[in-house]
């Protein structure tokens, strides 16, 4: 459990460092820097999946590696690799589609109360 906490915190620190870097180096406002940070972490997870690096991280860190945006990228790229000869797009959306629907419905319900 300690490794998961430390590794999840490390990902948060890396995310904040990316936000600061994008803000300072590229003169972005905070909202734009956050979008670029999210994109950077998603691309990293998508690149780490076929190299098996993401799996090694999750085996070491456990639940600390299950940051929603990174795990969604891992799910999509892993299913694309698994079904690349049978139509990757279908399987990517069938696996990640339920997650997206759940997030959209939860966001809508939360917006009703805020």
C-alpha positions as CSV (number, residue, x, y, z in Angstrom):
1,X,0.0,0.0,0.0
2,X,2.9,2.4,0.7
3,X,4.3,1.9,-2.8
4,X,0.9,2.7,-4.4
5,X,0.7,5.9,-2.3
6,X,4.2,7.0,-3.2
7,X,4.0,6.1,-6.8
8,X,0.6,7.9,-7.2
9,X,2.1,10.9,-5.5
10,X,5.1,10.8,-7.8
11,X,2.7,10.9,-10.8
12,X,1.0,13.9,-9.3
13,X,4.3,15.6,-8.8
14,X,5.3,14.9,-12.4
15,X,2.0,16.3,-13.5
16,X,2.5,19.5,-11.6
17,X,6.0,19.8,-12.9
18,X,4.7,19.5,-16.5
19,X,2.1,22.2,-15.8
20,X,4.8,24.5,-14.4
21,X,7.1,23.7,-17.3
22,X,4.4,24.4,-19.9
23,X,3.4,27.6,-18.1
24,X,6.9,29.0,-17.9
25,X,8.6,27.7,-21.0
26,X,5.7,28.1,-23.4
27,X,3.9,31.0,-21.7
28,X,0.6,29.1,-21.4
29,X,-2.2,30.0,-19.1
30,X,-3.0,27.4,-16.4
31,X,-6.0,25.8,-18.2
32,X,-4.0,25.3,-21.4
33,X,-1.0,23.9,-19.5
34,X,-3.3,21.4,-17.7
35,X,-4.6,20.2,-21.1
36,X,-1.1,19.7,-22.3
37,X,-0.1,17.9,-19.2
38,X,-3.0,15.5,-19.6
39,X,-2.1,14.9,-23.2
40,X,1.5,14.3,-22.3
41,X,0.6,11.7,-19.6
42,X,-1.9,10.0,-22.0
43,X,0.7,9.8,-24.8
44,X,3.3,8.4,-22.3
45,X,0.9,5.7,-21.1
46,X,0.0,4.8,-24.8
47,X,3.8,4.5,-25.6
48,X,4.6,2.5,-22.4
49,X,1.9,-0.1,-23.1
50,X,3.4,-1.9,-26.1
51,X,6.8,-1.8,-24.5
52,X,5.4,-3.5,-21.4
53,X,6.8,-0.7,-19.3
54,X,3.2,0.2,-18.1
55,X,2.7,-3.3,-16.9
56,X,5.9,-3.3,-15.0
57,X,5.0,0.0,-13.3
58,X,1.6,-1.4,-12.3
59,X,3.1,-4.6,-11.0
60,X,5.5,-2.6,-8.9
61,X,3.2,0.3,-7.8
62,X,-0.2,-1.5,-7.7
63,X,-3.1,0.9,-7.5
64,X,-0.9,4.0,-7.5
65,X,-0.5,3.6,-11.3
66,X,-4.3,3.6,-11.9
67,X,-4.6,7.3,-12.6
68,X,-7.8,7.4,-14.7
69,X,-6.5,9.1,-17.8
70,X,-3.4,7.0,-17.9
71,X,-5.2,3.7,-17.3
72,X,-7.8,4.6,-20.0
73,X,-4.9,5.1,-22.5
74,X,-3.4,1.8,-21.4
75,X,-6.8,0.0,-21.9
76,X,-7.2,1.4,-25.3
77,X,-3.7,0.8,-26.6
78,X,-3.6,-2.7,-25.1
79,X,-6.9,-3.7,-26.8
80,X,-5.7,-2.1,-30.0
81,X,-2.5,-4.2,-29.9
82,X,-4.5,-7.4,-29.0
83,X,-7.1,-7.0,-31.8
84,X,-4.9,-5.2,-34.4
85,X,-5.8,-7.8,-37.1
86,X,-9.5,-8.0,-36.3
87,X,-10.4,-4.3,-36.2
88,X,-8.8,-2.4,-33.4
89,X,-11.2,0.5,-33.3
90,X,-14.2,-1.7,-32.5
91,X,-12.5,-3.3,-29.6
92,X,-11.0,-0.1,-28.3
93,X,-14.4,1.5,-28.0
94,X,-16.1,-1.7,-26.6
95,X,-13.6,-1.8,-23.8
96,X,-13.3,1.9,-23.0
97,X,-16.8,2.9,-24.1
98,X,-18.4,1.8,-20.8
99,X,-15.9,3.9,-18.9
100,X,-16.6,7.0,-21.1
101,X,-20.4,6.5,-20.6
102,X,-20.0,6.2,-16.9
103,X,-17.9,9.3,-16.7
104,X,-20.3,11.4,-18.9
105,X,-23.3,10.3,-16.8
106,X,-21.5,10.9,-13.5
107,X,-20.4,14.4,-14.7
108,X,-24.0,15.2,-15.7
109,X,-25.4,14.1,-12.4
110,X,-22.7,16.0,-10.5
111,X,-23.5,19.2,-12.5
112,X,-27.1,19.0,-11.4
113,X,-26.1,19.5,-7.8
114,X,-23.3,22.0,-8.3
